[in-house]
Amino acid sequence: MLRGKRNSGPLHTRGRDVSVAWGMIGAVTPRRLMLLDTASLYFRAYFGVPESVRAPDGTPVNAVRGLLDFIARLVQDHRPDALVACMDADWRPQWRVDLIPSYKAHRVAEEVPEGPDEEEVPDTLSPQVPVIEQVLDAVGIARVGAAGYEADDVIGTLAARAAGPVDIVTGDRDLYQLVDDARGIRVLYPVKGVGTLQLVDGAVLREKYGVDGPGYADLALLRGDPSDGLPGVPGIGEKTAAKLLDAFGDLAGILAAVDDPAAKLTPAQRRRLAEAGPYLAVAPKVVRVADDVPLPPFDAALPRVPRDARALEVLAERWGLGGSLQRLLTALPG
């Protein structure tokens, strides 16, 4: 007996819109909101937990159980008042591809039928994603996405609306751009598997990259990112990008310097930046996460008891979720 004190399926629409509910709570006493970059975390769970972890019928459930253990640990260690599993309703939005055609192009699965691009996912991970979604739904953890947007954009929007501090849990450094010490927004970055987290705040970014949160987006688009298919500016690596941002403030300042003969740029830097003008004109919209995504109404509060205990019983037996699910239920604030 369970106890408790995507292919993306339908997303939760119960409860109040978080922009209203969270704002009302935060106006009285700021509470901590935790936002999960769900796909990033279940990919890490998949590769961090042996595939020998299987359901009674032999189906691998390593990503499912790994993610449940990870969420249980997060809730236990950080005690968020609200938690949202942010989903990729569209992992490669067409509006980003229209601006930079190479965006995530290398991740597109080959030989897919006509229709939206499908992301290349390990064969034994794909069947686990619907199970993850069903379990989160039955537990009552809000699962939120928006058509035409990535999970990063959902996270950016919820972080922008939050009245209190925010912990963003992700293995994607792109979200470093949301770090904001003044608003208490920080990133919890899995360093090894899903068990060891690095807390990334403004001090960490300045020490490691020489920029603050918003500056990280400019740094990323200047240096490029092969994992996202972003070419960057040829000849401008991470260290040079950081020095340019330190000298000129932001991307707009750097572009102004290109047109200023008195600006202290080397001839090679000036030429490279000028030649990359078309890319630099569109890259900010692609690299910076959206903060105004229209979201469905939902309740971000951590459940005290499972939303659908019977469904959870069935899922636990069918998939052999055992101790992983029990640890998550025990971590709930009920």
C-alpha positions in Angstrom: 0.0 0.0 0.0 1.4 3.4 -1.0 1.5 5.9 1.8 1.8 9.7 1.5 1.5 12.4 4.2 6.0 13.3 -23.4 5.3 12.5 -26.2 3.7 15.1 -24.0 0.3 14.4 -22.8 -2.4 16.8 -21.5 -1.0 19.4 -19.2 -2.5 20.2 -15.8 -5.1 23.0 -15.9 -6.5 22.7 -12.4 -6.2 25.4 -9.7 -5.4 29.0 -10.1 -3.0 30.6 -12.5 0.4 30.7 -10.9 0.8 34.3 -11.8 -2.1 35.1 -9.5 -1.8 32.5 -6.9 2.0 32.9 -6.5 1.7 36.7 -6.5 -0.9 36.6 -3.7 1.2 34.4 -1.6 4.4 36.4 -2.2 2.7 39.7 -1.4 2.3 38.5 2.2 5.3 36.3 2.8 7.8 35.4 0.1 7.9 31.6 -0.5 10.4 29.5 -2.4 9.4 28.3 -5.8 11.3 25.4 -7.4 11.2 25.0 -11.2 12.3 21.8 -12.8 13.8 21.6 -16.3 12.1 18.2 -16.5 13.6 16.8 -19.7 17.1 17.8 -18.7 16.7 16.0 -15.4 15.2 12.8 -16.8 17.9 12.6 -19.4 20.4 12.8 -16.6 18.5 10.2 -14.6 18.5 7.9 -17.6 22.2 8.0 -18.0 22.9 8.1 -14.3 20.9 5.1 -13.2 21.7 1.6 -14.7 19.3 0.3 -17.3 19.1 -2.9 -15.2 16.5 -1.1 -13.1 13.4 -2.5 -14.7 9.7 -3.0 -14.3 8.3 -6.5 -13.5 7.8 -7.1 -17.2 11.5 -6.2 -17.9 10.9 -2.7 -19.3 13.6 -0.3 -18.2 12.4 2.3 -15.7 15.8 3.8 -14.8 14.8 7.3 -15.9 11.5 7.1 -14.1 12.9 5.9 -10.8 15.9 8.2 -11.0 13.8 11.3 -11.6 11.5 10.4 -8.7 14.5 9.9 -6.4 15.9 13.2 -7.6 12.6 15.1 -6.9 12.3 13.5 -3.5 15.8 14.6 -2.6 15.2 18.1 -3.8 12.0 18.4 -1.8 13.6 17.0 1.3 16.8 19.1 1.1 15.4 22.4 -0.1 11.8 22.4 1.2 10.2 24.4 -1.6 6.6 25.7 -1.0 5.7 25.2 -4.7 7.2 23.1 -7.4 6.6 23.0 -11.2 7.8 20.4 -13.6 8.4 22.5 -16.7 7.9 20.6 -20.0 9.1 21.0 -23.6 5.8 21.3 -25.5 8.0 22.2 -28.5 11.7 21.3 -28.0 12.7 23.1 -31.3 10.3 26.0 -31.9 9.9 27.0 -35.5 10.2 30.7 -34.7 13.8 30.0 -33.4 14.6 27.8 -36.4 13.4 30.5 -38.7 15.9 32.9 -37.2 18.8 30.4 -37.0 18.2 27.3 -39.2 21.0 25.3 -37.5 19.3 25.6 -34.1 19.3 22.1 -32.6 19.4 20.7 -36.2 21.9 18.0 -35.3 19.4 16.6 -32.7 16.6 16.0 -35.2 15.8 12.3 -35.5 16.4 10.9 -39.1 13.7 9.4 -41.2 10.7 10.9 -39.4 7.4 11.3 -41.1 6.2 14.7 -42.3 5.3 16.9 -39.4 7.1 18.6 -36.4 10.7 17.6 -35.9 11.2 14.8 -33.5 14.2 14.9 -31.1 16.6 12.0 -31.2 16.0 10.1 -27.9 17.5 6.8 -26.8 15.1 3.9 -27.7 14.7 2.8 -24.1 14.1 6.4 -22.8 11.2 7.3 -25.0 8.7 4.8 -23.5 9.5 6.1 -20.0 8.5 9.7 -20.7 4.7 9.0 -20.6 5.2 7.0 -17.4 7.0 10.0 -15.8 4.1 12.2 -16.9 1.5 9.9 -15.5 3.2 9.5 -12.2 3.7 13.3 -11.8 0.0 13.8 -12.6 -1.1 11.2 -10.1 1.1 12.6 -7.4 -0.2 16.1 -8.1 3.0 17.9 -9.1 2.1 20.6 -11.6 3.3 19.8 -15.1 3.3 22.8 -17.3 4.2 23.5 -21.0 3.1 25.9 -23.7 2.6 25.2 -27.4 5.5 26.7 -29.4 7.8 27.0 -26.5 10.5 25.1 -24.7 10.7 24.3 -21.0 13.3 27.1 -20.7 10.7 29.6 -21.8 8.2 28.3 -19.3 10.9 28.6 -16.6 11.8 32.1 -17.7 8.2 33.2 -17.6 7.5 31.7 -14.1 10.7 33.2 -12.7 9.7 36.6 -14.1 6.3 36.4 -12.4 7.5 35.0 -9.0 7.2 37.3 -6.0 9.6 35.3 -3.9 12.9 33.4 -4.3 13.2 30.8 -7.1 15.4 27.7 -7.4 15.8 26.5 -11.0 17.0 22.9 -11.3 18.6 22.2 -14.6 21.5 20.6 -16.4 21.3 23.3 -19.1 23.7 26.2 -18.6 21.6 28.4 -20.9 19.4 29.1 -17.8 22.3 30.7 -16.0 21.0 33.9 -17.7 18.1 33.9 -15.2 20.3 34.2 -12.2 19.4 37.3 -10.2 20.8 37.8 -6.7 18.5 40.8 -6.0 15.4 38.6 -6.6 16.8 35.5 -5.1 16.8 33.5 -8.4 19.5 30.9 -8.5 20.3 27.7 -10.4 20.9 24.2 -8.9 23.1 22.5 -11.4 23.6 18.7 -11.3 27.4 18.1 -11.3 27.4 14.4 -11.2 24.4 12.2 -12.1 21.5 13.6 -10.2 22.9 13.5 -6.7 25.4 16.3 -6.4 24.2 19.9 -7.1 26.2 23.1 -7.6 24.5 26.2 -6.4 25.0 28.9 -9.1 24.4 32.5 -8.1 25.9 35.8 -9.3 29.2 35.3 -7.4 29.7 31.9 -9.1 29.0 33.4 -12.6 31.3 36.3 -12.1 34.1 34.1 -10.8 33.8 31.5 -13.6 32.6 33.5 -16.6 33.2 37.2 -15.6 29.5 38.1 -16.2 26.3 38.3 -14.3 23.1 36.5 -15.2 21.8 38.6 -18.1 25.4 38.9 -19.4 25.6 35.1 -19.7 23.1 35.1 -22.6 25.4 37.6 -24.5 28.4 35.5 -23.6 26.7 32.4 -24.9 25.7 33.8 -28.3 29.1 35.4 -28.9 31.1 32.2 -28.2 28.4 29.9 -29.8 27.2 26.6 -28.5 27.6 23.4 -30.7 25.1 21.5 -28.5 22.4 23.9 -29.6 23.6 24.5 -33.1 24.6 28.1 -32.4 27.6 29.1 -34.6 28.7 32.1 -32.5 31.2 34.6 -33.8 34.2 32.8 -35.4 37.4 33.6 -33.5 35.5 34.9 -30.4 35.8 32.3 -27.7 34.5 32.4 -24.1 37.5 34.4 -22.7 37.4 37.0 -25.5 33.7 37.3 -25.2 34.0 37.9 -21.5 36.6 40.6 -22.0 34.5 42.3 -24.7 31.5 42.3 -22.4 33.6 43.7 -19.5 34.9 46.5 -21.8 31.7 47.4 -23.5 28.9 46.3 -21.1 26.7 44.2 -23.2 26.1 43.1 -26.8 24.6 46.5 -27.8 27.8 48.2 -26.5 30.0 45.8 -28.4 28.1 46.4 -31.7 28.3 50.1 -31.1 32.1 49.8 -30.7 32.3 48.0 -34.0 31.1 51.2 -35.7 33.3 53.5 -33.5 36.8 53.8 -35.0 38.0 55.0 -31.5 36.8 51.9 -29.7 39.5 49.6 -28.4 38.9 46.6 -30.6 41.7 44.8 -32.5 41.3 44.8 -36.3 40.5 41.1 -36.3 37.8 41.5 -33.6 36.3 44.4 -35.5 36.2 42.4 -38.7 34.9 39.2 -37.2 32.1 41.1 -35.3 31.2 43.0 -38.4 31.0 39.9 -40.6 28.8 38.2 -38.0 26.4 41.1 -38.0 23.4 39.1 -39.6 23.8 36.4 -36.9 24.2 38.9 -34.1 21.0 40.6 -35.2 18.8 37.5 -34.6 20.8 35.5 -32.0 19.6 37.4 -28.9 15.9 36.4 -29.6 17.0 32.8 -30.0 19.3 32.5 -27.1 17.4 34.6 -24.5 14.6 32.7 -22.9 11.1 34.1 -23.3 9.6 35.6 -20.2 6.0 36.3 -21.4 4.8 32.9 -22.4 1.0 32.4 -22.2 0.5 29.6 -19.6 -2.6 27.6 -18.7 -3.9 27.9 -15.1 -2.5 25.5 -12.6 -1.7 25.1 -8.9 2.0 25.2 -8.2 1.7 24.2 -4.5 3.4 21.0 -3.5 0.6 18.4 -2.7 0.4 17.2 0.9 -1.1 13.9 -0.3 -1.3 12.3 -3.7 -3.9 13.7 -6.1 -5.0 10.3 -7.3 -3.9 7.6 -4.9 -5.6 4.8 -6.8 -3.9 5.7 -10.1 -0.6 5.8 -8.2 -1.2 2.4 -6.8 -1.7 1.0 -10.3 1.3 2.8 -11.7 3.6 1.7 -8.8 2.6 -2.0 -9.3 2.7 -1.9 -13.1 6.1 -0.3 -13.3 7.7 -1.5 -10.1 8.4 2.0 -8.7 8.8 0.7 -5.2 11.1 2.7 -2.9 11.6 5.6 -5.4 7.9 6.5 -5.3 7.6 5.9 -1.6 10.6 8.3 -1.0 8.9 11.0 -3.0 5.6 10.6 -1.1 7.4 10.6 2.2 9.1 13.9 1.3 5.8 15.6 0.6 4.9 18.2 3.3 1.7 16.4 4.5 
